[in-house]
Each structure stands twice: as C-alpha cells, then as structure tokens.
C-alpha cells in the first residue's frame, strides 16, 4: 500500500514502536474504533463520545471490540458543560455548527486532554483522531501540554477549506496551530469529499481528513534520504541545491 491510502499505516510507519494507545475523539457509534481495532490489534483504543444517546449506541457497537475503553464526555480547550442540539444524523452533532434541528437539545460534558492524561497517568498517546464537526481546534488547544512536550506522535483530524464552513475546522488554522507545537502536515485522506456545491441555503462544503506527524519522527525517517539527495545535487553543482534551513 502506498503512502496516502491509509492514515493508520502511514502513522504507524513513522513510529519507533508498535502503536499502543489511540484516542478516538468524537467516536460516534464506533465506526473508527472498529477500523482502529483491526489496524492496531495490540493497542488500547480510548473512545470519547459526549452525546449520551449516541454513547449508548457506541456501547452496543463496541461491546465485541477488545482493548476498547469508552468515556461519556468530549474534549475542548477548557473544562465545561455545554448545550448541544441533536441532529438528524448523529455524525452531525456539533458544538461549533450548533443549529436547532427541532429534535431537542442536551447538556454535554467537556474535559481537556491535558487534564485527562494527567489524572489517568497517560504519558504517551500514539495517535489522536478527532472528528468533532468543527470543534477540533479547541480539542487540540486543550492538549497543548501533551503536544509541546512530545507526548503525542500523530494527529488525524477532519478539516474543511472554507472559512464560512462552521461544521469543519479550517485546514489553515489547524496547520498554523500544529506547526507551532512541533507537527507537520503529512497527507490528506478521503479526498472524494473535496467537492463544493453552491446552494442558496445549504451549500455543500468540501472536507477531508488530514494526518499530521511530529517533526522529529518525520526527520528521523526521511532526513538521511534527503541528505543523500542533497549531496547528489551539490556534487553535480545543481542550482537547485541549497543548504536547507532547519524546521522550527
């Protein structure tokens, strides 16, 4: 399988050890948890789903999955309780695009990743997957300590590309934030969803899933390869060869 086909294979390929712990944030009814369990049979999968009715479905769907732990709350940049409107499709439940669909509302509990990890003695998270319909940057801001200390290896996040799309976190915002905490963009997945359809009331905004990896892990895998390429360019006196600047 080539790079760009599976985020789980691409993420695992960059790491120094087998994947041991994955956070599935916005687990919904366990769609991703099933993929993760198949991809990483030796890993623990922590699933976080704050909408209680959806969490009950998650418990049923995840009952047969080994090494999966379920938590009935979500994450944000600070601990709080917020009101969320239920949507026709539970995958659309969103704190950012929180529109009243006439199906009622409920309170959801939110923690921060940093506090959760400190309280539960979680020192390393190999992969954070977050799909919270536009709230993902707040999720990552609540993990600033874990990220800056190098305690997270990979982040798989749903992203959008239009500023007015409240239901998806804008890609450039994610890129800028993660650059500042030592991560780099590695690839886009589910690219069939990158389609914009104009509509006067409800446009279809394009979205995708993006994989970000810690800078030092990428350098460890590719730096020697790049050095060999650069040496070859210098040897042939290519005008394209320049002394590379360090990645901040």
C-alpha positions as CSV (number, residue, x, y, z in Angstrom):
1,X,0.0,0.0,0.0
2,X,1.4,3.4,-1.0
3,X,1.5,6.5,1.2
4,X,-1.8,8.4,1.2
5,X,-4.1,5.4,1.1
6,X,-4.3,4.6,4.8
7,X,-3.7,7.1,7.6
8,X,-3.2,4.3,10.1
9,X,-0.4,2.6,8.0
10,X,1.2,5.9,7.3
11,X,1.2,6.9,11.0
12,X,2.4,3.5,12.2
13,X,5.2,3.5,9.6
14,X,6.8,6.6,11.1
15,X,6.9,5.4,14.8
16,X,9.7,3.8,16.7
17,X,7.4,1.2,18.3
18,X,4.1,-0.6,17.8
19,X,1.0,1.7,18.3
20,X,-0.1,1.2,22.0
21,X,-2.7,3.9,22.6
22,X,-5.1,5.8,20.4
23,X,-7.7,8.5,21.3
24,X,-10.8,8.3,19.2
25,X,-12.4,11.7,19.9
26,X,-15.9,12.1,18.5
27,X,-16.3,8.4,18.4
28,X,-20.0,8.5,17.4
29,X,-21.2,4.9,17.2
30,X,-17.8,3.3,16.8
31,X,-17.1,3.4,13.1
32,X,-13.5,4.5,13.5
33,X,-13.0,2.4,16.6
34,X,-13.6,-0.7,14.5
35,X,-11.0,0.4,11.9
36,X,-8.5,1.1,14.7
37,X,-9.0,-2.2,16.4
38,X,-8.3,-4.0,13.1
39,X,-5.3,-1.9,12.2
40,X,-3.8,-2.0,15.7
41,X,-4.9,-5.2,17.4
42,X,-2.4,-4.7,20.2
43,X,-3.4,-1.1,21.0
44,X,-5.8,0.3,23.5
45,X,-8.5,2.5,22.0
46,X,-10.0,5.2,24.1
47,X,-13.3,6.3,22.7
48,X,-14.8,9.7,23.7
49,X,-18.4,10.5,22.9
50,X,-20.3,13.2,24.8
51,X,-23.8,12.8,23.5
52,X,-25.3,10.2,25.8
53,X,-27.9,8.8,23.3
54,X,-25.0,8.2,20.8
55,X,-22.8,6.9,23.6
56,X,-25.4,4.2,24.3
57,X,-25.2,3.1,20.7
58,X,-21.4,3.2,20.9
59,X,-21.5,0.8,23.9
60,X,-23.5,-1.7,21.9
61,X,-21.4,-1.5,18.8
62,X,-18.1,-1.6,20.7
63,X,-19.1,-4.5,23.0
64,X,-17.3,-7.1,20.9
65,X,-14.1,-5.0,20.5
66,X,-11.2,-5.9,22.7
67,X,-9.0,-3.3,24.4
68,X,-11.5,-0.5,23.8
69,X,-12.5,1.8,26.7
70,X,-15.4,4.2,26.5
71,X,-15.8,7.6,28.0
72,X,-19.1,9.6,28.0
73,X,-17.6,13.1,27.6
74,X,-15.8,15.1,25.0
75,X,-12.8,17.4,24.9
76,X,-12.3,21.2,24.4
77,X,-9.8,23.8,25.4
78,X,-11.3,24.1,28.9
79,X,-13.5,22.0,31.2
80,X,-17.2,22.9,30.8
81,X,-20.7,21.8,30.3
82,X,-22.4,23.0,27.1
83,X,-25.7,22.6,25.3
84,X,-25.8,20.8,22.0
85,X,-28.7,20.4,19.6
86,X,-29.4,16.9,18.3
87,X,-29.2,16.5,14.5
88,X,-30.9,14.1,12.1
89,X,-27.6,12.2,11.6
90,X,-25.7,11.8,14.9
91,X,-22.5,12.4,13.0
92,X,-23.6,16.0,12.5
93,X,-23.9,16.8,16.2
94,X,-21.7,19.8,16.6
95,X,-20.8,22.4,19.2
96,X,-19.5,24.7,16.5
97,X,-22.3,24.4,14.0
98,X,-24.9,24.1,16.7
99,X,-28.1,24.5,14.8
100,X,-31.6,23.7,16.2
101,X,-33.0,20.9,14.0
102,X,-36.2,20.6,16.1
103,X,-35.0,17.4,17.7
104,X,-34.3,18.8,21.1
105,X,-31.0,19.5,23.0
106,X,-29.0,18.2,25.8
107,X,-26.0,19.1,28.0
108,X,-22.6,17.5,27.2
109,X,-19.6,17.4,29.5
110,X,-16.2,18.5,28.2
111,X,-12.8,17.9,29.6
112,X,-9.3,18.8,28.3
113,X,-6.9,16.2,27.0
114,X,-4.1,17.6,29.2
115,X,-6.1,17.2,32.4
116,X,-7.5,13.8,31.4
117,X,-3.9,12.5,30.7
118,X,-2.6,13.9,34.0
119,X,-5.4,12.4,36.0
120,X,-5.2,9.0,34.4
121,X,-1.4,8.7,34.2
122,X,-1.4,8.8,30.4
123,X,2.1,9.7,29.4
124,X,2.1,9.0,25.7
125,X,-0.7,8.9,23.0
126,X,0.4,7.5,19.7
127,X,-2.5,8.8,17.7
128,X,-5.2,11.3,18.4
129,X,-8.1,11.1,16.0
130,X,-10.5,13.9,16.3
131,X,-13.8,14.4,14.4
132,X,-16.0,16.9,16.2
133,X,-17.7,18.7,13.4
134,X,-15.7,22.0,13.6
135,X,-14.7,21.9,17.3
136,X,-11.4,20.1,16.6
137,X,-9.0,23.1,17.1
138,X,-10.5,23.6,20.6
139,X,-9.8,19.9,21.3
140,X,-6.2,20.3,20.2
141,X,-5.7,23.5,22.2
142,X,-6.8,21.6,25.3
143,X,-3.8,19.2,24.6
144,X,-1.2,21.9,24.3
145,X,1.0,20.5,27.1
146,X,0.9,16.9,25.7
147,X,1.7,18.3,22.2
148,X,4.5,20.6,23.1
149,X,6.2,18.0,25.3
150,X,6.3,15.5,22.5
151,X,3.8,13.1,24.1
152,X,1.7,12.7,21.0
153,X,3.1,11.2,17.8
154,X,0.3,11.6,15.2
155,X,-2.9,13.6,14.8
156,X,-5.7,12.6,12.4
157,X,-8.2,15.4,12.1
158,X,-11.3,16.2,10.0
159,X,-10.7,19.5,8.1
160,X,-12.6,22.0,5.9
161,X,-11.3,24.5,3.4
162,X,-13.9,27.4,3.5
163,X,-13.8,29.9,6.3
164,X,-17.6,30.1,6.4
165,X,-18.0,26.4,7.0
166,X,-18.7,26.2,10.7
167,X,-19.1,22.4,10.6
168,X,-15.4,21.7,9.7
169,X,-12.3,23.1,11.2
170,X,-10.4,25.2,8.7
171,X,-7.3,23.5,7.4
172,X,-5.0,26.5,7.5
173,X,-6.0,27.2,11.2
174,X,-5.0,23.6,12.1
175,X,-1.8,23.8,10.1
176,X,-0.7,27.0,11.8
177,X,-1.5,25.8,15.3
178,X,0.2,22.4,14.8
179,X,3.3,24.0,13.3
180,X,3.7,25.9,16.5
181,X,3.7,22.8,18.6
182,X,6.1,20.8,16.5
183,X,4.0,19.0,13.9
184,X,3.9,18.9,10.2
185,X,1.3,18.1,7.6
186,X,1.8,14.7,6.1
187,X,-1.3,13.8,3.9
188,X,-4.9,14.1,3.0
189,X,-7.4,11.2,3.1
190,X,-11.0,10.7,1.9
191,X,-10.4,13.1,-0.9
192,X,-13.6,12.2,-2.7
193,X,-15.3,14.6,-0.2
194,X,-13.4,17.6,-1.5
195,X,-16.3,18.9,-3.6
196,X,-18.0,22.3,-3.3
197,X,-21.7,22.5,-4.4
198,X,-23.2,26.0,-4.2
199,X,-26.7,26.3,-2.7
200,X,-28.5,29.5,-1.5
201,X,-29.4,28.0,1.8
202,X,-27.2,24.9,2.5
203,X,-24.1,24.7,0.4
204,X,-22.1,21.5,0.4
205,X,-18.6,22.5,1.7
206,X,-15.6,20.3,0.9
207,X,-13.9,18.4,3.7
208,X,-11.3,15.8,4.1
209,X,-9.2,14.2,6.8
210,X,-5.6,15.3,7.4
211,X,-2.7,13.5,9.0
212,X,-0.1,15.5,11.0
213,X,3.1,13.9,12.4
214,X,5.7,15.1,14.9
215,X,8.6,16.8,13.2
216,X,11.3,14.7,14.8
217,X,9.7,11.5,13.8
218,X,9.5,12.6,10.2
219,X,13.1,13.8,10.2
220,X,14.2,10.6,11.7
221,X,12.7,8.6,8.8
222,X,13.5,10.9,5.9
223,X,16.4,13.1,6.9
224,X,19.1,10.7,5.7
225,X,17.3,10.2,2.4
226,X,17.1,14.0,1.9
227,X,20.8,14.4,2.8
228,X,21.7,11.8,0.2
229,X,19.6,13.6,-2.4
230,X,21.1,17.0,-1.5
231,X,24.6,15.6,-1.6
232,X,24.0,14.4,-5.1
233,X,22.7,17.8,-6.2
234,X,25.8,19.5,-4.7
235,X,28.0,17.0,-6.4
236,X,26.5,17.8,-9.8
237,X,26.5,21.5,-8.9
238,X,22.8,21.8,-9.4
239,X,21.5,25.4,-9.0
240,X,18.6,23.9,-7.0
241,X,20.8,22.7,-4.2
242,X,21.0,25.0,-1.2
243,X,21.8,24.5,2.4
244,X,18.5,23.5,4.0
245,X,17.1,25.6,6.8
246,X,16.2,23.8,10.0
247,X,12.5,23.2,10.6
248,X,11.4,25.3,13.6
